[in-house]
């Protein structure tokens, strides 16, 4: 997202190499976002 690193956890295996770009389409109902400094869920 705009040059920011994103960490993803996938239920299925993803055959990708470190640094490789992959396209994902998150389901907004299943996304959990956290504040970087406090660690609290947004």
C-alpha positions in Angstrom: 0.0 0.0 0.0 1.9 3.0 -1.2 5.3 1.6 -0.5 4.4 0.3 3.0 5.1 -3.3 3.9 2.1 -5.5 4.5 2.0 -8.8 6.3 -0.6 -11.3 5.2 -1.7 -14.6 6.7 -3.3 -17.1 4.3 -5.3 -20.2 5.0 -4.3 -21.8 1.7 -0.7 -22.3 0.6 0.7 -19.6 -1.5 3.5 -20.5 -3.8 5.4 -17.2 -3.8 9.0 -16.2 -3.2 10.3 -13.4 -0.9 10.0 -10.1 -2.6 7.7 -11.5 -5.3 4.6 -9.3 -5.9 1.2 -11.0 -5.7 -2.2 -9.6 -6.1 -4.7 -10.1 -3.3 -8.3 -9.0 -2.9 -9.1 -8.8 0.8 -12.7 -9.3 2.0 -13.4 -6.2 4.1 -15.5 -8.2 6.6 -12.4 -10.4 7.4 -9.7 -7.7 7.6 -8.1 -6.8 10.9 -6.2 -3.6 11.1 -4.0 -2.5 14.0 -2.5 0.7 15.2 1.3 0.5 14.7 2.2 2.3 17.9 -0.4 1.0 20.4 -1.0 -2.4 18.8 -4.8 -1.9 19.3 -7.2 -3.1 16.7 -8.7 -0.2 14.7 
